[in-house]
Amino acid sequence: MSKQITGGFTYENDGDGREVRYGRDDGEPPSVAVATALATYHGDDVTTTSTRLYDHVDPEALDALFADRYDGGGRRAGKVTFDVGDATVVVRPESVRVYPGES
């Protein structure tokens, strides 16, 4: 297995395919983190990628799932998993993981 850490990303390759892990910055919407991680996974620039997140999940709904609670407290648990083409995306409050999906 090879592993490389660059900026907020961790790239791993265990021979079965690559994996991107992206640590979300405070205040960064999950939808932005997912778009960034997916573009990186596909080797694209996030501003020019052909993958449109809203074709696969509602970005506003995704952001709402991880938004602060009504009392102002953060959400520290939970995850959302969905497929985008040949990749599986796992969103958690603090990170996004993209890896090859099941064929």
C-alpha positions as CSV (number, residue, x, y, z in Angstrom):
1,M,0.0,0.0,0.0
2,S,1.3,3.4,-0.8
3,K,0.2,6.5,1.0
4,Q,0.8,10.2,0.3
5,I,-0.3,13.2,2.4
6,T,-0.7,16.6,0.6
7,G,-2.4,19.6,2.1
8,G,-5.8,18.4,3.4
9,F,-5.7,15.3,1.3
10,T,-4.5,11.8,2.0
11,Y,-4.0,9.6,-1.1
12,E,-3.8,5.8,-0.7
13,N,-3.4,3.0,-3.2
14,D,-3.6,-0.6,-2.0
15,G,-3.4,-2.1,-5.4
16,D,-7.2,-2.3,-5.9
17,G,-7.5,1.4,-6.7
18,R,-6.9,4.8,-5.3
19,E,-8.6,6.4,-2.4
20,V,-8.8,10.1,-1.4
21,R,-9.5,11.3,2.1
22,Y,-10.2,15.0,2.6
23,G,-10.2,16.7,6.0
24,R,-12.9,19.4,6.0
25,D,-11.9,22.8,7.3
26,D,-14.1,24.5,9.9
27,G,-16.8,26.4,8.2
28,E,-16.4,24.6,4.9
29,P,-19.7,23.2,3.7
30,P,-19.8,19.5,3.2
31,S,-20.9,20.0,-0.4
32,V,-17.8,22.0,-1.2
33,A,-15.6,19.3,0.5
34,V,-17.3,16.6,-1.6
35,A,-16.8,18.5,-4.8
36,T,-13.2,19.1,-4.1
37,A,-12.5,15.4,-3.0
38,L,-14.3,14.1,-6.1
39,A,-12.4,16.4,-8.5
40,T,-9.1,15.3,-6.8
41,Y,-10.1,11.6,-7.1
42,H,-10.7,12.0,-10.8
43,G,-7.6,14.1,-11.3
44,D,-9.6,17.2,-12.2
45,D,-9.6,20.8,-11.2
46,V,-12.7,21.5,-9.0
47,T,-13.6,24.5,-11.1
48,T,-13.5,22.6,-14.5
49,T,-14.6,19.1,-13.6
50,S,-17.4,17.5,-15.5
51,T,-18.7,15.8,-12.4
52,R,-21.7,17.8,-11.2
53,L,-22.5,17.0,-7.6
54,Y,-26.2,17.9,-7.9
55,D,-26.6,15.1,-10.4
56,H,-26.0,12.7,-7.6
57,V,-27.1,14.3,-4.3
58,D,-28.8,17.6,-3.3
59,P,-25.9,19.8,-2.1
60,E,-28.2,21.9,0.1
61,A,-29.7,18.9,1.8
62,L,-26.2,17.5,2.4
63,D,-25.1,20.7,4.0
64,A,-28.2,20.8,6.1
65,L,-27.5,17.3,7.4
66,F,-24.2,18.4,8.9
67,A,-25.2,22.0,9.9
68,D,-25.1,23.0,13.5
69,R,-28.1,22.0,15.6
70,Y,-30.8,24.5,16.6
71,D,-29.0,25.1,19.9
72,G,-25.7,26.0,18.1
73,G,-24.0,22.8,18.9
74,G,-22.2,20.9,16.2
75,R,-23.1,17.5,14.8
76,R,-20.3,15.1,15.7
77,A,-21.8,11.9,14.5
78,G,-23.4,10.4,11.4
79,K,-22.4,9.7,7.9
80,V,-23.9,9.8,4.4
81,T,-22.8,7.4,1.7
82,F,-23.6,7.6,-2.0
83,D,-22.2,6.6,-5.4
84,V,-21.0,9.0,-8.1
85,G,-20.2,7.0,-11.2
86,D,-17.5,4.5,-10.4
87,A,-16.7,6.0,-7.0
88,T,-18.2,5.7,-3.6
89,V,-18.3,8.8,-1.4
90,V,-18.6,8.8,2.4
91,V,-19.3,12.1,4.1
92,R,-18.7,12.5,7.9
93,P,-18.8,15.7,9.9
94,E,-15.0,16.1,9.8
95,S,-14.1,14.4,6.5
96,V,-14.9,13.1,3.1
97,R,-13.6,9.8,1.7
98,V,-13.8,8.8,-2.0
99,Y,-12.8,5.3,-3.2
100,P,-13.6,2.9,-6.0
101,G,-17.2,1.6,-5.8
102,E,-18.4,-1.9,-6.3
103,S,-18.5,-2.9,-9.9
